């Protein structure tokens, strides 16, 4: 999915994301997850690996009564996320913790109604030349088993856990989650353009197994970069400046 790699701040309709000190910039994956995650009735929300703070801030815009905690292991990213949160209209409901999720889960007494994560996803393959990007994109500092273990510990009994992952990684993650008593209840196949194969999965998990709802989201109708599908416009229109 598209990554907006410019170091300039990214302007949304109601907030701005500074990203010059974060390895992973604002991208379609994060925006999709922030817009799609079901925050209905959520009073306490946790964003794991918040990066720039984008998803946490998006959820603060949508869930107008929720307290949102965010966890980020990288020093510079955690500092910039905290600054982005402080500059947003919802600063009083946002809090960023500089910690690994493994340590945070051991120490936290909170249970969360909604947990979201745009997690590392390469569990193998060739490393890039950028060590910073490796640490974010590869599952070294956050193995998926550790992520699921933390979620199992922190999720409220009625809570929801939402992630975005490449298709094959998402399917593996979905199977792995069963071993932790976490079950996929909603899955959206994300297609970059009409006629193209599925690239990403948006997945929602719960602690109670139930029939999984499946659907598909197409982002573009054609090769025209501005030819967004109606479904994509409806999902992200409250955020993107030009939609």
Beta strands, then each sheet from edge to edge (+ up, - down):
strand 1: 10-11
strand 2: 16-17
strand 3: 44-48
strand 4: 67-72
strand 5: 94-98
strand 6: 112-117
strand 7: 155-166
strand 8: 183-193
strand 9: 198-206
strand 10: 213-220
sheet 1: 1+ 2-
sheet 2: 5+ 4+ 3+ 6+ 7+ 9- 8+ 10+
end
